[in-house]
Amino acid sequence: MTPKFRYTHSHTFTREEYVYLTGLFSRKSKPLRLTLAILIGVVCLLSPYTIVIGVAILLLVGLAFFLGKKSAGTFNRWFTNSKFLQGEVTYEVNDRDLRISCDKLDIRVDWAMASVWEEKDGWLRISCEATPNLYFRIEELKKAEVYEHVIDLCNHYAVRFNSEDAKMNSNQSAHTTPASAPR
């Protein structure tokens, strides 16, 4: 059976582009929260009774800032260690499945394997179970007149990142005891 629509694009990532994309779609700390935490930490330093709490808060903020800076190095290592990213990668989407292929890799997954999707800065990222992320330029999907089809499939099979559904699923999995767990 022939798919109702098919969109394919090939892309060769540069290290900078890959680090940018993975950083773009990784969780970012909220600047307002960090500023508020710094303010509370400094206020706690003013009292001898809360000085230990203030130091702890400021240490945690410093750690969060340091770890955020280290993530670019992690993304660099991911790029270097991902052999399939060292050349041209072809991404394909149609109404039945998603595909990533290159000379070292060929993965085709059913839409039922899609778990999370999100749009940022002109890019659509689709995450599937046990596969690398799929990246599509939104503008190119729209030019090919498949954008609405892809988003409909994303909404049907996956949850939008940081949506209420995603938060609800996350909370359910955090509070669910597996059947095999001792009681």
C-alpha positions as CSV (number, residue, x, y, z in Angstrom):
1,M,0.0,0.0,0.0
2,T,1.4,3.4,-1.0
3,P,1.6,6.1,1.7
4,K,-0.8,9.0,1.3
5,F,2.1,11.4,1.6
6,R,5.8,11.2,1.9
7,Y,8.4,13.8,2.7
8,T,12.2,13.1,2.6
9,H,15.1,15.4,3.2
10,S,18.8,14.9,3.6
11,H,21.0,16.9,5.9
12,T,24.7,16.9,6.9
13,F,25.0,18.3,10.4
14,T,28.0,20.5,11.3
15,R,29.2,20.2,14.9
16,E,27.9,23.7,15.6
17,E,24.5,23.1,14.2
18,Y,24.1,19.8,16.1
19,V,25.2,21.4,19.4
20,Y,22.7,24.3,18.7
21,L,19.8,21.9,17.9
22,T,20.4,19.6,20.9
23,G,20.8,22.6,23.1
24,L,17.7,24.2,21.7
25,F,15.6,21.2,22.5
26,S,17.1,20.4,25.9
27,R,15.5,21.6,29.0
28,K,16.5,25.1,29.8
29,S,16.5,26.5,33.3
30,K,14.2,29.5,33.8
31,P,16.2,32.8,34.2
32,L,13.5,34.2,36.5
33,R,13.7,31.1,38.8
34,L,17.5,31.4,39.0
35,T,17.3,35.1,39.8
36,L,14.7,34.5,42.5
37,A,16.9,31.7,44.0
38,I,19.9,33.9,44.0
39,L,17.9,36.7,45.7
40,I,16.6,34.3,48.3
41,G,20.1,32.9,48.9
42,V,21.5,36.4,49.4
43,V,18.7,37.3,51.8
44,C,19.3,34.1,53.8
45,L,22.9,35.2,54.2
46,L,21.8,38.3,56.1
47,S,20.7,36.3,59.2
48,P,22.9,34.1,61.3
49,Y,20.0,31.6,61.6
50,T,19.6,31.1,57.8
51,I,23.2,31.5,56.6
52,V,23.6,27.8,56.0
53,I,20.4,27.7,53.9
54,G,21.6,30.7,51.9
55,V,25.0,29.1,51.2
56,A,23.2,25.9,50.2
57,I,20.9,27.8,47.8
58,L,23.8,29.7,46.2
59,L,25.8,26.5,45.8
60,L,22.9,24.8,44.1
61,V,22.4,27.8,41.8
62,G,26.1,27.8,41.0
63,L,26.0,24.0,40.3
64,A,23.0,24.5,38.0
65,F,24.8,27.3,36.1
66,F,28.0,25.1,35.8
67,L,26.1,22.1,34.6
68,G,24.3,24.2,32.0
69,K,27.6,25.3,30.6
70,K,28.9,21.7,30.6
71,S,26.0,20.5,28.4
72,A,27.5,22.1,25.3
73,G,30.6,19.8,25.8
74,T,28.3,16.8,26.2
75,F,26.5,17.6,22.9
76,N,30.0,17.9,21.3
77,R,30.8,14.5,22.5
78,W,27.5,13.1,21.3
79,F,28.2,14.5,17.9
80,T,31.7,13.1,17.8
81,N,30.6,9.6,19.1
82,S,27.6,9.3,16.9
83,K,29.0,7.7,13.8
84,F,25.8,8.2,11.8
85,L,26.0,12.0,12.2
86,Q,29.4,12.2,10.5
87,G,27.9,12.3,7.0
88,E,24.6,12.9,5.3
89,V,21.5,11.8,7.2
90,T,18.2,11.3,5.5
91,Y,15.0,11.8,7.4
92,E,11.7,10.6,6.0
93,V,8.1,10.9,7.2
94,N,4.9,9.5,5.8
95,D,1.5,8.6,7.1
96,R,2.7,5.1,8.1
97,D,6.2,5.5,9.6
98,L,9.3,7.6,10.3
99,R,12.8,6.8,9.0
100,I,16.4,7.8,9.6
101,S,19.0,6.5,7.2
102,C,22.6,7.0,6.2
103,D,25.4,4.8,5.1
104,K,25.8,3.3,8.6
105,L,22.2,3.2,9.8
106,D,18.7,2.5,8.5
107,I,15.9,2.7,11.0
108,R,12.2,2.7,10.2
109,V,9.7,2.9,13.0
110,D,5.9,2.9,13.0
111,W,4.2,6.1,14.1
112,A,3.0,4.2,17.2
113,M,6.6,4.4,18.4
114,A,6.6,8.2,18.5
115,S,6.6,9.5,22.0
116,V,7.3,13.2,22.1
117,W,7.4,16.1,19.6
118,E,8.1,19.8,19.8
119,E,8.7,22.8,17.7
120,K,11.4,25.4,18.3
121,D,13.1,28.1,16.3
122,G,11.8,26.7,13.0
123,W,12.5,23.1,13.7
124,L,10.3,20.1,14.4
125,R,11.8,17.4,16.6
126,I,10.1,14.0,16.9
127,S,11.4,11.5,19.5
128,C,10.6,7.9,19.1
129,E,11.3,4.9,21.4
130,A,14.9,3.7,21.1
131,T,15.8,5.8,18.0
132,P,17.7,9.0,17.4
133,N,15.7,12.2,17.2
134,L,14.2,13.2,13.9
135,Y,14.6,16.8,12.8
136,F,12.6,18.6,10.2
137,R,12.6,22.2,9.1
138,I,9.0,23.5,9.6
139,E,9.3,25.8,6.6
140,E,10.3,22.9,4.3
141,L,7.4,20.8,5.6
142,K,5.0,23.6,4.8
143,K,6.5,24.1,1.3
144,A,6.0,20.4,0.6
145,E,2.4,20.8,1.9
146,V,2.8,18.0,4.5
147,Y,3.2,20.0,7.7
148,E,-0.5,19.7,8.8
149,H,-0.4,15.9,8.1
150,V,2.7,15.5,10.1
151,I,1.4,17.6,13.1
152,D,-1.9,15.6,13.0
153,L,0.1,12.4,13.3
154,C,2.3,13.8,16.0
155,N,-0.8,14.8,18.0
156,H,-2.4,11.4,17.5
157,Y,0.6,9.2,18.4
158,A,2.8,11.4,20.6
159,V,2.6,14.1,23.2
160,R,3.8,17.6,22.7
161,F,6.8,18.3,24.9
162,N,5.9,20.2,28.1
163,S,2.2,20.0,27.4
164,E,-0.4,19.2,30.0
165,D,-0.6,15.6,28.6
166,A,3.2,15.2,28.8
167,K,3.2,16.4,32.4
168,M,0.3,14.2,33.3
169,N,2.0,11.1,31.7
170,S,5.2,12.0,33.5
171,N,3.4,12.3,36.9
172,Q,1.6,9.0,36.2
173,S,4.8,7.1,35.5
174,A,6.5,8.6,38.5
175,H,3.6,7.5,40.8
176,T,2.9,4.1,39.3
177,T,4.4,0.9,40.8
178,P,5.3,-1.7,38.3
179,A,3.4,-5.0,38.7
180,S,6.7,-6.8,39.3
181,A,7.7,-4.6,42.2
182,P,7.7,-6.1,45.7
183,R,4.8,-4.9,47.8
